[in-house]
Amino acid sequence: MIYDMLLEDLELASELVPWQSESGDPSTRITKSAVKGLRARIALARGGYALRRDSRKLERRANYKDFYQIARQETLDIIQSGKHSLNPSFEQVFKDLHTGVSGGATKEMIFEVGAFGGNSKTDSKLGYSNGLRIDKSSTFGQANGQLEAIPTYFYEFDSIADVRRDVTLAYFQIDKDDKKELTRLTGMRDGKFRKYWTSIDGTAQNLGVNWPILRYADVLLMFAEAENELKGPTPQAIDAFEQVRRRAFAGNVDKMGTTPTDKEGFFNAIVHERLLEFGGEGIRKYDLIRWNLLASKIAETRTQLNALKNGEGRYANVPKYVFYNLTPVVNTTVPAEIKSFDFVKGSVANEMYTPAPATTPTGYTRVNWAAAVDAAYIETFAVAFKENHSELFPIYNAVFGTNPNLTQDYGY
């Protein structure tokens, strides 16, 4: 009912609001592309799996393809409008969020939350409470970096060619002397939000970093998914998918692999591509729920963590330890930042993907890598998740004070 009303309201809104190019509004304001993109996302949620009150199971309704059709049409409208494109630089998409460049040069950022003012009344702590950690005595100022990435996520990316890994994952922190300290594998933070990309230093916690809600990359992948569900992997669907992938493998397109041409294979490719593209943007959990993959992906990740701990399968060559020297922060581009690391083996591709030396080389510091993933760590992973229950949160207790007719539901 709520989804249906939202879809109706947004359909009307799409007729009333202008394209961004017509209004000149920044991407922090609602424009036609934002309405259509959000309507597509809601339609995919409406057509996807959800925890049902009657069966207490994740199910999707028989008419789900009607909503995939809505998503297909709305995303196709955005694509055919020609008003948005991918920024050739994946890194720049997120740097622009830190500097107030609305939408970026290519208008890839279709809708973002404006965090302005640099104070607690108008701003968030984006880049302070998440993002990489910075020592309070650094010239960049303190950042707490409280959100950690799952260790196996690092190895979902291509070891050399996918530029998104080193933007999405911050596997270093900044010490008091503005030098890079390598983190353990279990201590990586989300790297798309970095205080040192802003102009704010000192103890400030409100950094004016905008939150990305909808990007053109999402529009392309939603179109590819909806098109595939309705018609299979058509040339249009494959092209939309490969636009995102080609940007990720810029300069190394020959290493991006072959796109599947069967429906199930193409769907699985989209599932994985969204994992790589939107890390840290608050999308993944809800994708997995609407696909009915949350429980199976949690189980799969737990299996992968055990394989990583044991050095098995795809993780057989992951080193127990890595060795590095402190190096000054470069803060120009992410590739330059990573290249400036002093690893004993010279590069991330050699250091993090091949077995470690038996002893610590002279002059280098040892950091736990695969050795950080132990039984105690794995025991804490998704420990509270219960299938057909935890997909929804309980109603907050304070809400019952405002509406005593409500009762707790779904087994809470």
PATIGU-286439 format. One record per residue (C-alpha): residue in one letter; x, y, z. Coordinates in steps of 0.02 Angstrom, whole numbers, m for minus. Layout:
# residues N
NODE  rest      xx      yy      zz
NODE     a       X       Y       Z
...
END
This chain:
# residues 412
NODE  rest      xx      yy      zz
NODE     m       0       0       0
NODE     i     135     126      49
NODE     y     245      78     m99
NODE     d      95      94    m216
NODE     m      54     268    m152
NODE     l     235     322    m170
NODE     l     240     258    m348
NODE     e      80     354    m389
NODE     d     143     514    m309
NODE     l     311     504    m397
NODE     e     227     472    m564
NODE     l     132     635    m542
NODE     a     288     725    m480
NODE     s     386     673    m634
NODE     e     264     772    m740
NODE     l     278     928    m631
NODE     v     464     948    m600
NODE     p     591     999    m734
NODE     w     748     914    m794
NODE     q     901     981    m706
NODE     s     964    1059    m867
NODE     e     801    1158    m880
NODE     s     796    1223    m702
NODE     g     980    1244    m666
NODE     d     949    1171    m494
NODE     p    1091    1083    m405
NODE     s    1083     895    m378
NODE     t    1032     928    m198
NODE     r     861     978    m267
NODE     i     728     863    m338
NODE     t     727     859    m528
NODE     k     644     747    m656
NODE     s     791     626    m661
NODE     a     791     612    m471
NODE     v     604     574    m468
NODE     k     616     445    m606
NODE     g     769     363    m531
NODE     l     693     352    m357
NODE     r     531     287    m432
NODE     a     630     150    m519
NODE     r     717     102    m357
NODE     i     551      95    m263
NODE     a     472      m6    m404
NODE     l     612    m135    m392
NODE     a     583    m146    m204
NODE     r     395    m162    m232
NODE     g     423    m298    m361
NODE     g     554    m386    m256
NODE     y     549    m500    m106
NODE     a     491    m437      63
NODE     l     452    m513     231
NODE     r     265    m545     228
NODE     r     156    m530     381
NODE     d      45    m678     335
NODE     s     177    m808     293
NODE     r     324    m737     394
NODE     k     433    m775     243
NODE     l     517    m673     108
NODE     e     406    m682     m44
NODE     r     367    m579    m198
NODE     r     196    m555    m270
NODE     a     134    m635    m431
NODE     n     125    m467    m520
NODE     y     307    m421    m484
NODE     k     348    m398    m668
NODE     d     228    m250    m675
NODE     f     348    m157    m562
NODE     y     502    m211    m658
NODE     q     417    m134    m808
NODE     i     400      31    m713
NODE     a     584      24    m666
NODE     r     634     m15    m845
NODE     q     536     130    m917
NODE     e     592     259    m789
NODE     t     776     216    m806
NODE     l     760     209    m996
NODE     d     686     384    m994
NODE     i     838     448    m899
NODE     i     960     358   m1014
NODE     q     875     418   m1173
NODE     s     865     597   m1109
NODE     g    1054     609   m1130
NODE     k    1063     727    m982
NODE     h    1178     619    m875
NODE     s    1332     512    m903
NODE     l    1465     424    m802
NODE     n    1609     528    m738
NODE     p    1762     451    m821
NODE     s    1846     455    m650
NODE     f    1764     346    m517
NODE     e    1869     435    m386
NODE     q    1811     608    m438
NODE     v    1629     562    m411
NODE     f    1664     555    m224
NODE     k    1790     695    m214
NODE     d    1655     811    m283
NODE     l    1545     767    m133
NODE     h    1678     842     m21
NODE     t    1694    1007    m115
NODE     g    1515    1057    m155
NODE     v    1528    1024    m342
NODE     s    1346     985    m377
NODE     g    1322     828    m479
NODE     g    1497     834    m551
NODE     a    1546     884    m727
NODE     t    1446     743    m808
NODE     k    1299     755    m687
NODE     e    1325     574    m634
NODE     m    1265     620    m460
NODE     i    1079     639    m493
NODE     f    1024     667    m314
NODE     e    1126     699    m157
NODE     v    1089     761      18
NODE     g    1164     934      42
NODE     a    1268     942     201
NODE     f    1304    1126     219
NODE     g    1350    1248     355
NODE     g    1487    1150     441
NODE     n    1394    1144     606
NODE     s    1288    1019     702
NODE     k    1124    1108     658
NODE     t    1137    1086     470
NODE     d    1272     956     440
NODE     s    1308     772     468
NODE     k    1466     685     526
NODE     l    1494     604     357
NODE     g    1681     582     336
NODE     y    1711     595     523
NODE     s    1616     449     599
NODE     n    1646     348     441
NODE     g    1785     358     314
NODE     l    1968     326     353
NODE     r    2040     364     525
NODE     i    2149     516     556
NODE     d    2246     554     715
NODE     k    2188     709     808
NODE     s    2364     784     800
NODE     s    2374     768     611
NODE     t    2367     930     511
NODE     f    2209     860     430
NODE     g    2120     849     598
NODE     q    2037     704     684
NODE     a    1921     577     601
NODE     n    1858     427     699
NODE     g    1819     308     555
NODE     q    1704     190     651
NODE     l    1636      83     508
NODE     e    1741     m68     459
NODE     a    1734    m167     297
NODE     i    1720    m356     287
NODE     p    1895    m427     249
NODE     t    1839    m534     102
NODE     y    1771    m379      13
NODE     f    1950    m328     m31
NODE     y    1968    m488    m133
NODE     e    1805    m466    m230
NODE     f    1893    m335    m337
NODE     d    2015    m376    m476
NODE     s    2189    m377    m402
NODE     i    2261    m250    m525
NODE     a    2135    m175    m645
NODE     d    1977    m123    m549
NODE     v    2003      58    m495
NODE     r    1857      50    m372
NODE     r    1946     m54    m239
NODE     d    2066      80    m180
NODE     v    1933     215    m183
NODE     t    1803     111     m91
NODE     l    1918      33      39
NODE     a    2035     133     150
NODE     y    2162       6     212
NODE     f    2271     139     289
NODE     q    2249     274     422
NODE     i    2343     437     451
NODE     d    2453     458     604
NODE     k    2499     616     700
NODE     d    2642     653     579
NODE     d    2532     643     423
NODE     k    2601     474     374
NODE     k    2506     322     313
NODE     e    2489     176     433
NODE     l    2431      14     354
NODE     t    2281     m62     442
NODE     r    2256    m246     476
NODE     l    2139    m333     353
NODE     t    1997    m326     479
NODE     g    2022    m139     508
NODE     m    1986     m68     335
NODE     r    1865      79     328
NODE     d    1751     145     191
NODE     g    1860     253      81
NODE     k    1734     355     m18
NODE     f    1724     483     122
NODE     r    1890     559     179
NODE     k    1912     711     288
NODE     y    2074     756     200
NODE     w    1975     781      39
NODE     t    1885     927     123
NODE     s    1951    1100     167
NODE     i    1908    1075     351
NODE     d    2041    1027     476
NODE     g    2065    1030     665
NODE     t    1937     951     781
NODE     a    1785     990     672
NODE     q    1665     844     657
NODE     n    1544     921     532
NODE     l    1632     925     365
NODE     g    1504     977     235
NODE     v    1516     811     142
NODE     n    1360     772      40
NODE     w    1277     601      48
NODE     p    1251     515    m122
NODE     i    1073     453    m146
NODE     l    1063     416    m332
NODE     r    1199     403    m464
NODE     y    1187     375    m650
NODE     a    1283     212    m624
NODE     d    1135     152    m522
NODE     v    1015     201    m661
NODE     l    1115     100    m787
NODE     l    1122     m55    m676
NODE     m     938     m42    m628
NODE     f     893     m33    m812
NODE     a    1003    m183    m850
NODE     e     921    m282    m710
NODE     a     742    m238    m758
NODE     e     774    m268    m943
NODE     n     851    m437    m904
NODE     e     705    m489    m795
NODE     l     578    m443    m930
NODE     k     671    m488   m1090
NODE     g     835    m570   m1046
NODE     p    1006    m491   m1074
NODE     t     966    m386   m1227
NODE     p    1104    m284   m1312
NODE     q    1035    m130   m1222
NODE     a    1049    m215   m1053
NODE     i    1225    m276   m1088
NODE     d    1279    m104   m1147
NODE     a    1212     m21    m988
NODE     f    1301    m149    m880
NODE     e    1464    m134    m976
NODE     q    1465      56    m966
NODE     v    1485      40    m778
NODE     r    1612     m99    m794
NODE     r    1717     m10    m925
NODE     r    1734     141    m811
NODE     a    1792      26    m671
NODE     f    1925     m50    m784
NODE     a    1980     113    m864
NODE     g    2146      82    m950
NODE     n    2126    m106    m929
NODE     v    1964    m145   m1021
NODE     d    2041    m304   m1087
NODE     k    2040    m371    m908
NODE     m    1857    m338    m868
NODE     g    1802    m511    m926
NODE     t    1660    m571   m1034
NODE     t    1481    m522    m994
NODE     p    1363    m672    m976
NODE     t    1228    m684   m1109
NODE     d    1106    m799   m1017
NODE     k     974    m728    m901
NODE     e    1034    m808    m738
NODE     g    1217    m775    m774
NODE     f    1182    m594    m817
NODE     f    1079    m571    m659
NODE     n    1221    m643    m554
NODE     a    1342    m525    m641
NODE     i    1231    m377    m595
NODE     v    1222    m437    m414
NODE     h    1411    m439    m405
NODE     e    1434    m276    m500
NODE     r    1321    m184    m379
NODE     l    1426    m254    m237
NODE     l    1582    m176    m314
NODE     e    1505     m13    m373
NODE     f    1407      44    m220
NODE     g    1513      m9     m71
NODE     g    1488     109      76
NODE     e    1336     196      m1
NODE     g    1203     108     103
NODE     i    1123       9     m38
NODE     r    1182    m172     m25
NODE     k    1073    m237     116
NODE     y     914    m179      31
NODE     d     968    m251    m136
NODE     l     997    m420     m54
NODE     i     827    m417      32
NODE     r     731    m378    m127
NODE     w     827    m517    m216
NODE     n     797    m638     m70
NODE     l     985    m660     m56
NODE     l    1024    m584     114
NODE     a    1028    m748     211
NODE     s    1123    m843      78
NODE     k    1252    m704      56
NODE     i    1281    m696     243
NODE     a    1310    m884     244
NODE     e    1421    m871      91
NODE     t    1524    m733     171
NODE     r    1547    m835     329
NODE     t    1611    m979     222
NODE     q    1729    m860     132
NODE     l    1795    m792     297
NODE     n    1836    m968     354
NODE     a    1922   m1003     188
NODE     l    2022    m843     208
NODE     k    2070    m892     386
NODE     n    2127   m1063     326
NODE     g    2211   m1003     166
NODE     e    2100   m1109      55
NODE     g    2034   m1094    m123
NODE     r    2042    m920    m194
NODE     y    2129    m861     m35
NODE     a    2272    m988     m44
NODE     n    2400    m853     m86
NODE     v    2336    m718      30
NODE     p    2479    m677     150
NODE     k    2461    m698     337
NODE     y    2559    m536     359
NODE     v    2607    m386     256
NODE     f    2761    m276     278
NODE     y    2775     m89     250
NODE     n    2861      72     302
NODE     l    2775     234     352
NODE     t    2760     355     205
NODE     p    2691     533     197
NODE     v    2513     560     137
NODE     v    2512     612     m45
NODE     n    2331     672     m59
NODE     t    2328     699    m246
NODE     t    2246     546    m323
NODE     v    2206     377    m247
NODE     p    2321     282    m367
NODE     a    2464     399    m321
NODE     e    2425     377    m137
NODE     i    2433     188    m148
NODE     k    2585     188    m262
NODE     s    2680     294    m135
NODE     f    2668     155      m3
NODE     d    2835      73      38
NODE     f    2791    m112      34
NODE     v    2926    m243      49
NODE     k    2863    m318    m114
NODE     g    2840    m151    m198
NODE     s    2654    m149    m238
NODE     v    2482    m199    m174
NODE     a    2469    m330    m311
NODE     n    2627    m414    m246
NODE     e    2606    m378     m60
NODE     m    2423    m427     m34
NODE     y    2406    m568    m161
NODE     t    2562    m674    m135
NODE     p    2628    m768      17
NODE     a    2725    m670     147
NODE     p    2910    m688     192
NODE     a    2943    m805     337
NODE     t    3021    m667     442
NODE     t    3002    m479     451
NODE     p    3124    m396     329
NODE     t    3244    m274     409
NODE     g    3172     m99     425
NODE     y    2991    m148     391
NODE     t    2839    m159     505
NODE     r    2732    m316     506
NODE     v    2542    m301     503
NODE     n    2418    m444     523
NODE     w    2330    m475     359
NODE     a    2247    m646     339
NODE     a    2308    m681     517
NODE     a    2185    m549     579
NODE     v    2040    m657     521
NODE     d    2031    m783     663
NODE     a    1892    m886     740
NODE     a    1849    m750     865
NODE     y    1824    m624     724
NODE     i    1714    m742     623
NODE     e    1606    m781     774
NODE     t    1554    m598     781
NODE     f    1501    m589     598
NODE     a    1312    m563     578
NODE     v    1289    m655     743
NODE     a    1115    m583     775
NODE     f    1043    m615     602
NODE     k     893    m732     593
NODE     e     818    m773     424
NODE     n     636    m723     395
NODE     h     647    m610     546
NODE     s     796    m492     547
NODE     e     759    m421     374
NODE     l     648    m298     469
NODE     f     690    m205     629
NODE     p     573    m198     779
NODE     i     466     m44     809
NODE     y     560      77     921
NODE     n     491      75    1099
NODE     a     462     262    1105
NODE     v     340     248     958
NODE     f     218     151    1066
NODE     g     203     304    1178
NODE     t     135     406    1033
NODE     n      20     269     968
NODE     p     m33     141    1100
NODE     n    m135      46     970
NODE     l      25     m19     890
NODE     t      94    m189     936
NODE     q     264    m265     905
NODE     d     268    m379     754
NODE     y     371    m511     661
NODE     g     421    m605     817
NODE     y     501    m459     910
END
